[in-house]
């Protein structure tokens, strides 16, 4: 649990970050707030002056001078206009400052997400990352809204207290007795609400995680009839969040009225003591009115400070969660050595590569092989042999812990940022399509002529079904390409890689959902397309493996054999058993993919 003093100190530190980043906007909004506060205090002086010079003489003489009335009216109107100017400056500045800080934090979090390696993302659920960039950012900077008002009203409070002391020292001291009670109330509120706000922010992230998982796995949920269980899983967390927020709301519901009531109680006490002092001749009625009114003015700064301090627990928690992302380590370093400017296939070297998630789970160990330019190598191995991890390393989604991967003799870690993406493309087994047109999904916003788009679609054997779509390459595919079959999505994904004309292409079982005959045509088109592209194919089917110039047999994270498909069938019983098992399983299941 965060101590109240710690929460208050950290809350002001968070606000200090915003003030240092947006000093001019803060200054303008604060000056507007000070203007508002000063003119609000001026109302008390105008009221007291009006009481002494207009109201009391009217009661005593039964009439009032017209010039006095115009003076009173002019004073009240002038004060009201200037106070309105202060309100506009205060609120506009606070809003701009708050939204600018939220935008800055979201951009910083997004940039950090892009810098951090995949292994960091794999340790953090997507729902939590969404929560960091959304609700945590909003929570962190929510106190900015009452900040200028609170700062301005502090000035108002200082002026009001000074004027109270001048008007009547005894009544001022009586009225100011409410301040120690307000401080105690704030400390009690911080102590009670801090742990609840911490828990609420965590639950918001968990609710977001479950919602994301449910939407992402909608097909699994629906086909297995898990709607009820999934709904209950979501409802449980939502109820937990509801209960925590209700408890926090109950505490806030007691805190806000208490803060509002304390100054009013002080006013009643001042009026009671003031009447006694007027009757005894110790003070004037105008002084009592002035002090009582000033105490009601002081109530506003007290409430505004209460609103500010009341947001600190949530703000501190939100800022801490955002800052944990911004301070995360693991950013991938880049070099400055570019790849050679050639159009031929890339030369790939995998040199003693090792990778593990922890000391007890080694996924790759001393993996070594090379692929000559323009040749095709098939990676074959049983489940959990390290094939997908190796493809992540080849595309530098993660770096090996030992060894190196080189393209044209250059270590991937020595390449500038973005250099590898210009020469290497990967097509994953699970094809992801955006809610965009066919063209948009193939080009991803790049300036690519339509003839190149169609050429990539033809090479991916996708031109036929795309041409048959209602609007051709301008057809909107829907979220995740749900209007297409699995094989069609894979071929669009393949065309996306091909349109970039990569020198090295990695296919991670990227044609598993298409018919073997179509797959053979795709692979032949890749080999015979005149591009001399180097291919690394994670393969399971004999037809796919047979098209490779060489096979690298992986098992338990190691290269156990290399050679042509025929050679490995002849000399490696484990390899023969593996590929025959894949083939037999496919035949037994009656799978043939989709055309």
N, C-alpha and C positions, 0 to 999 in steps of 0.2 A: 504494500500500500504506500502511496506517495504521501509524505507528510504535508500538512497544509502549508507550512512555511516553504517547503520545497516546491510545492505546486505553484504558489504565488511567485516565488523567485523565478522559476522556469517559465511561467506564463509571461512575466515581464521580459524575460530574455527572448522569447519568441517574438513578442511585439517589437523588441529592439532590432531584430533582423529585418522586419518589415519597414521600420522607420529608416534604417540605414539604406535600404534599397530604394525607397520612394520618399526622399526627404522633402522635396518641393511640394508634392501633393499633400503630404502630412502637414507641412507648414501652413499651406493655404487653408486646409480644412480645420486645423487647430486655431488659426487666427479667426476664422468664421465662428468657431465655437466660443472663443474668448469674447468676440464682439457680442454674440448672443448672451453670454453670461453677464458681461458688464451691463448690457442694456436691460437685462432682467433685474439686476440689482438696482439699476436706475429707476425701475418701476417702483421700488420700495421708497426711494427718496421722493419721487413724484407723488406717491400716495401719502407719505408723511407731510410733505409740503402742502398738498391739497387739503389735508385734514386741518392743518394749522391755519391756513390762509383762506380756505373756502368753506369747509363744512362747519367748523366750530363757529366762525363769525356769522354764518347763516343762521345757526341755531340761536346765537346770542342776540343778533340784531333783526332777524326776520327777513333779511335781504342780502344780496351778494352783488358785488361790483362786476359788471359785464366784462371788463378787461381781465379780471381774475379768471372768469370762466373761459375766455379765449386762451389765456395762458395755460390753464390746466389742460384744455383740449389739445393745444399745440404740443405740449410736452408729451402727453400720452400717445398722440399720433406719430410724432417724430421718433419716439422710442420704439413704437411698434414696427415702423418701416425699417429702421436700422436692425432691429432684432430679426426681422424676416430675411434681410440680406445675410445675416450671420447663419441662419438656419439653412438657407440654400447652399452657401459655401461649405458648411460643415457636412451636410448629408451628401452632396455631390462628391466632395473630395473623399469622404470615407468609402463611398461606393466604388469610385474609380480605383482607389488604393487596394481595396479588398479583392476586386476582380482581377486587377493586374498581378497581385501576388499569387492568386490561384492559378492564373494562366502561366506565370513564371514557374511555379512549382510543378505543374503538370508537364510542362515542356522539359524541365530538368529531370523529372522522373522518367519520362519517355526516352530522353537521350541516354539516361543511365541504363534503362532496359536494353537499348540497342547495343551499348558497349559491353554489357556483362555477357560472359560466355553461356553456352547452352547448359552446361552442368549447373550453373547457378539457377537458371530458370527451372531446371528439372527438380530442384529442391524446394521450389516455392509454387504452390498451387496457383492456377490462373485466376481464380476468384480473389485470392489475396492480392495479387498484383493489380487487378482491377480496382479493388477497394483502396489500395495505396494511392492510386492515381485519381480517385474520385472522392469518396466520402472522407478519407483521411486528410486530403488536401483541403476540402471544405471546412472540416473541423479545425484544422490548424489555424486558418486565417479568419475564422468567424468572429473573434474578438475585435478585429479591425473596425467593424461597423460601429460599436459603441466607443472606440478608443478616442477619436477626436472630441466627441462630446464629453467624455470623462475628463480629458485633459483640460478642455475649456471650462468645464464646470468646476474644476479645482480652483481655477483663477476666480471664478464667480464666488466660490465658497470663501476664499481668502478675503475678497472684497466685502462680502456680506458679513463675515465675522468681524472684520475691522469696523464696519459701520455699526454693527450691533454693540461693540464695545464702546464706541463713541456715544451712541444714543443712550445706553444705560448699562453700566458695568455689571450690576447685580443681576439684571434680567438676562444679560448675555451669558453670564456664567451658569445661570440656571438652565438656559436653553441648551448650552453646549454639553450638558451632562449626558445627552443621548449618544455622543460619540463613542465612549468606552463600550456601551451596550452594542452599538453597531459593529465594532471591531470583534467583539466576542461572537456575535451572530455569524459574521463572515468566517471566522476560524472554524466554528462548528459546522458550517455548511461545507467548507472545503474538506474537512475531515470525513464527512459522511458521503460526499458525492464523488470524490476522486476515484476510489476503487470501483464504483458503479460505472463511471465513464470509461475507465480502462476496459472493463468487461464488455461494455456496450460496443466499443469500437472493434474488439476482437470478434464479437458475435456478428457484427455487420459483415466482416470479412468472411466468416464461416457461412453465413447465409448466401453471400455472393458466390462462394465456392460451390455450394451444393446446387444452386440454380444453374451455374455454368455447366457443371457435370451433367445435370439432368437434360439440359438443352442439347449438349454435345452428344450425349448417349441416348437421344430420343428413340432411335431405332431399336436399341437393345431393350429399353424400358417398355416400349410398346409391344414388341414381338414376344417378349418373355412374360408379358402380363404383370409387370412390376409397378404399374401406375399407383396403386394403393400404397405400397411400401415406400415408393419414392416420394409420394405426397406426404406421407407421415414423417419421413426423414426430414423433409424441408419444413414441415409444420412444427416439428419438435424444436428446431433451432429458432424458428420465427417466434414461437411461444417463449422460449428462453430470452430472446431479445426483447420481446414485449414486456415480460415480467421485470427485466432489469430497468428498462426505460420507465416503466410505471413507478418502480421504487424511486428512481432518480427524480421523476416528476413529482412524486409526493413530497420529497425533500425540498424540491424547488418551490412547490406550492406553499410550503410552510415558510420558506426563506423570504420569498418576494413580499408577501403581505407583512411579514415582520419588519423588513427594511422600510416598507412604506408607512407602517403604523408608528414606528418609533419617533420620527420627527413630529407627527401630529400629536402624539402624547406630550412631546416637549412643548408644543404650541399651547396646549391646554394648561400645562403647568405654568408657562410664562404668563398667560392671561390671568390665571388665578393670583399669582404673585404680583402681577402688574396692577390689578385692580386694588389690591391692598396698598401698594406703594402710591398710587394716585390719590386714594382716600387720605393717606397720611401726609400728602404733599411732597413726597420724596421724588416724584417724577411727574412728567406731563403726559396727558393722554396720547399725544402724537408720538412720543417716544415708545409707549407701549405698543401702539399700532405698528410702528416701524420695526421694532424688535420681533414682534409676532409674525409680521409678514416676511421679514428677512429669514426667520427660522423656517417658514414654509419654503422659501427659496433654497435654503440650505438642504432641505429634504430632497430636492431634485438631484444635486450632486451626489448625495448619499445613495440614492436609488441608481444613478448612472454608474457609480463605482461598483455598486452591488451587481448590476448587470454585467459589467466588465469582468469582475472577479468570478462571477458565476459561470462564465464561459471558459475560465482557465483550465479546469480539469480536463474537459474534452479537447481543448486546444493543445494542451501539453501532450496528451496521448496521441492525437493525430499527427502532430509535428514529429514526435518521436518515431512513429511508424514510417513517416515519409523520410525522415533523416536516416533511418536504418537502411533504406534503399539507396539513398545518395551516398552513404558511406561504405556501401558494400564493395568488397575487393574482388579481384578476379578479372579485371578488364584485360582484354587481349592486346598485347603490344604489337605494333607494326613496324616494319623496316622501311627502307627507301630504295630497294633494288627492284627495278621493273623487269617484267618478263621480256624476252626478245620479241621484236615486232615481226613475226613471221605468221604465215597462214597455214602451215602444215600442222599435223597432229602433235600433241605435246608428248614429251618423254617423261614418264612417271617413274619415280624411284621411291620405294618404301624401305627404309633402312632401320632395322632393329627396333621397330616400333613396339612400345609397351604402354598399356593403359589399364588403370583399375580405379574403381570407385572408392575402395577402402583397402586396408592392408590384407583383408581376408578374401577379397573378391577380385581376382585378377581376370580381366576380360581379354586382354591381348598380351602376348609375351614374345618378344624377339621376332616379330613378323617382318620378313624381308622378301621382297620380290620387285621386279621392275617390268615396265610395259614400254616397248619400243613405239615410236611414233606411228600412228595409223593402224596399230594392231588391236585385237580384241582379246581381253582376258576375262574369263568367268571365275567368280569367287563362289565356291561350292562348299557347303558344310552343314552339319546338323544345326538344329535350334540351339541358341546360346553359344555358338562357336565364335562369335565376335564380328560377324559380317557387317551388321548395321553400325556397330561402333566404329569399325574400320572406315565405312563410308563417311561417317561424321568427321573422322580425322582427315580423310582425303579432301574434304571440302572445307576444312578448318572451322567446323562448328565447335570442335574441341581440339585442344593441342595434346599430343602424346606426352606422357610423363618421361619417357625415355625414347631415344631414337629421333628420327626425322623423316619427313615426307618432302620430296623435292620434285618440282616441275621444271624441266629444262635445266636441271642442276642447281636450282635456287630453292633454298629452304622456304617453305610457306610462311614461316615467321619473319622472313626478311622482306616479304613483299609489302608494298604500300597498301593502305586501306582501299578496298574496292578493286584492286588489281586482279585478285584471284577470281572474283565473280565475272570479270570480263573474259576469262579464258576457260573456266570450268563451270559446267552445269550438272546438277544432280536432279534426277527424276525419282521421287520416292514412291514406295508401293502404294501409299494412301494419297491419292491425288486430291489436292485442295483447290477448289475453284471459288472465285469471288462472285458476288451478286452483281455481275457485269455482263457485257456482251462477249461473244466468242473472241472478237478482236481484242477487247480489253483484257480478257484472260490470257491471251497469247502474248500480247505486247507488254502488259502491265504498265501502260503509260509511256513506253518508249516510242520514239518517232520511227515507226517501221512501215514501209510501203505495203499496200494490200497484196501486191504480187509476192512479196517475201512471206507474208502471213499464209497465203495459199500454198506456197512452196513448202513451208514447214508442215502445214496440214497434210499435204500429199505424202510427204516423207513419213509422217506418223500414221498414214492410212486413215486420216480423219476427214479428208476433203469430201468424200461421198456423203456421209451423214450430215456434215455441216451444210453442204449445198442444199440438202433436202429440208433443212430447218426453215421455218416461216420467213425469216429475214436474213438467212445466210449467216455471214459472220457478224451481222448486226443484231442477231437474236439474243435477247436477254436470257441468261441461263438460270437465274434464281439463286437463292442462297445455297452455297456449297455445290452448285450445279445439280440440284436435285431433279431437274427436268431431263437429265441424261442418265444413261446406264453406267455401271462401274467401268466397263471397258471403254466407253466413249469419254468418260472423265479422264481416264488414264492417257488416252491418246491426245486429248487437249493439253494435258500437262506435259506430255512428251513434245508436242509442237511448241509449247512455251519455251522449252529448253533449246530446241533446234533453231528457232528463229534468231537466237543470239549467236549462231554459228560458232559454238564452242570448239576449242582445240582438244579438250578432254571432257568426255561425258561419262557420268556414273549413273547406271540404272540399277536401283535397289528393288529388284523384282518388280520393275515398273510396268510390265506387260502381263502380270498374272491374271488379270480379269478379261483378257482378250483371247479369242480363239487361237490355238497353236498355229494354224495356217496364216492368220493375220499377223501373229507375232513373228513368224518367219519372214514375212514380207517386210515388216518394219525393220528387223535387224539387217536384212539384205540391203534395204534402202539406206540404212545408216552406213553400211560398209561400202556400198557401191555409189554413194551419192556424190562422189568426186570431191569430198571435203577432207579426206584423209584424217578424219577425227579418230582420236584414240578412245577406245571404249573399255570401261570396266563394268561388268555386268554381274550382279548378284543373281544367280540362276538356280532353278530347281528342275526344270523340264529338260529332258534329254535333247529335245529339238533345239532348245536355246543353247544349251551347253555345247552341242555339236557344231554350232556356228562359230565358236570361239577359236582363236589361234592357239590359245593355251589355257589350261585350267589350273587354278591355285586351290588346293584342297586344304580347308581350315578345319581344325578340330580342337576344342578347348582353348581357343585363343592362340593357337600355333599353326604355322604352315607345316603340314605333315607330308605333303607331296606336291610336285609340279609336273606338268607335261600336257600332252594333248589328251583329249577325252578318251580316245582309243587306247593310248598308252596307260592311262590310269585304270581303265577298266581291266586291262590285261594283268597289271602288276599289283593292284591294290584291292584286296577283297573288301575292305571297309568302304572304299569309294564306290565300288560296284554295288554293294549292298545298299548304300545310301541313295544313289540315284535311281536304282531299281525300286526301292521302297517308295520314293516320291512318285515314280511313274505308276506303280501299282495302286497307290493310294488314290491318285487322281482318277485312274480307270475305275476303281471300285466305287468311288463317290459319284462317278458319272459326270465329272466336271469337264467342261471344255471351254469355259469362259464365254464371252459374248463377242459377237462379230462387231 
